[in-house]
Amino acid sequence: MNDAFKALADPTRRTILQLLKEKSMSAGEVAEHFQISKPSISHHLNILKQAGLVLDERQGQNIIYTLHTTVVADVIGWMFSIAHSDTPAKKNRNHIKDEEESE
C-alpha cells in the first residue's frame, strides 16, 4: 500500500486517475490532457501501474490503461478506517471538546 500512497502524492498522477475514472485510455490519449512530454506521461503511468492503481492491456499497437478500482477501493477503505477509528488521539480530542463546551 506504500507504493499506492507514494503514487498518489503526485498531482499529475492524481489527475491521470481522474481521467481513467471516466474511461480507459492509451498513453497518447492521456498525454493530450497535459502539457508535459509523452515519456513523462509514460513514466507516471508506469508508477501508477507498479502501485497497482492502474491496469494495462495491449490492444494492437496500443497499450490501454484502466483504473484498477479494487486497489483504489482498498486504499480508500484503509483511509476511512483510520479516520473513523476510535484512537486514543481521537478520544483525547473529543474529551477536550467536551470540556470546552461545559465551560
C-alpha positions as CSV (number, residue, x, y, z in Angstrom):
1,M,0.0,0.0,0.0
2,N,3.0,2.3,0.5
3,D,3.5,2.4,-3.3
4,A,-0.1,3.5,-3.8
5,F,0.4,6.4,-1.3
6,K,3.7,7.4,-3.0
7,A,1.9,7.3,-6.4
8,L,-1.0,9.4,-5.1
9,A,1.4,12.1,-3.7
10,D,1.9,13.5,-7.2
11,P,-0.8,15.8,-8.6
12,T,-0.2,14.7,-12.2
13,R,-0.8,11.1,-11.2
14,R,-4.0,12.0,-9.3
15,T,-5.2,13.8,-12.4
16,I,-4.4,10.7,-14.5
17,L,-6.5,8.6,-12.2
18,Q,-9.4,11.1,-12.5
19,L,-9.2,10.8,-16.3
20,L,-9.1,7.0,-16.2
21,K,-12.1,7.0,-13.9
22,E,-14.1,8.4,-16.8
23,K,-12.7,5.9,-19.4
24,S,-9.8,3.7,-20.3
25,M,-7.2,5.4,-22.4
26,S,-3.9,4.9,-24.2
27,A,-0.8,6.8,-23.0
28,G,-1.2,9.2,-26.0
29,E,-4.8,9.9,-25.1
30,V,-3.8,10.7,-21.5
31,A,-0.9,12.9,-22.8
32,E,-3.4,15.0,-24.7
33,H,-4.6,16.4,-21.4
34,F,-1.2,17.6,-20.2
35,Q,1.5,20.0,-21.3
36,I,4.3,17.6,-20.5
37,S,6.2,15.1,-22.7
38,K,4.8,11.7,-23.6
39,P,7.8,10.0,-22.0
40,S,6.9,11.8,-18.7
41,I,3.3,10.6,-19.0
42,S,4.5,7.0,-19.6
43,H,6.7,7.3,-16.5
44,H,3.7,8.4,-14.4
45,L,1.6,5.6,-15.9
46,N,4.3,3.1,-15.0
47,I,4.4,4.3,-11.4
48,L,0.6,4.0,-11.2
49,K,0.9,0.5,-12.7
50,Q,3.6,-0.6,-10.2
51,A,1.5,0.7,-7.4
52,G,-1.4,-1.4,-8.7
53,L,-3.7,1.6,-9.2
54,V,-3.9,1.1,-13.0
55,L,-4.0,-2.0,-15.2
56,D,-2.7,-2.1,-18.7
57,E,-3.7,-4.3,-21.7
58,R,-2.2,-4.4,-25.1
59,Q,-4.8,-3.8,-27.9
60,G,-3.0,-3.9,-31.2
61,Q,-0.2,-1.4,-31.2
62,N,-1.6,0.5,-28.2
63,I,-1.5,-0.2,-24.5
64,I,-4.7,0.8,-22.9
65,Y,-4.7,1.9,-19.2
66,T,-7.6,1.3,-16.9
67,L,-8.3,2.4,-13.4
68,H,-7.9,-0.6,-11.0
69,T,-10.9,0.1,-8.8
70,T,-10.2,-2.8,-6.4
71,V,-6.9,-1.3,-5.3
72,V,-8.3,2.2,-5.2
73,A,-11.2,0.9,-3.0
74,D,-8.7,-0.8,-0.7
75,V,-6.7,2.5,-0.2
76,I,-9.9,4.5,0.4
77,G,-11.2,1.8,2.8
78,W,-8.0,2.0,4.7
79,M,-8.1,5.8,4.9
80,F,-11.7,5.7,6.2
81,S,-10.8,3.1,8.8
82,I,-8.1,5.4,10.1
83,A,-10.4,8.5,10.0
84,H,-13.3,6.7,11.8
85,S,-11.4,4.6,14.3
86,D,-11.6,5.3,18.0
87,T,-7.9,6.0,18.5
88,P,-6.6,7.5,21.8
89,A,-5.8,10.8,20.0
90,K,-9.4,11.0,18.7
91,K,-10.7,10.2,22.2
92,N,-8.5,12.9,23.7
93,R,-9.8,15.5,21.1
94,N,-13.3,14.6,22.0
95,H,-12.6,14.8,25.7
96,I,-11.0,18.3,25.2
97,K,-14.0,19.4,23.1
98,D,-16.5,18.2,25.8
99,E,-14.6,20.1,28.5
100,E,-14.6,23.3,26.4
101,E,-18.4,23.0,25.8
102,S,-19.1,22.6,29.5
103,E,-17.2,25.7,30.5
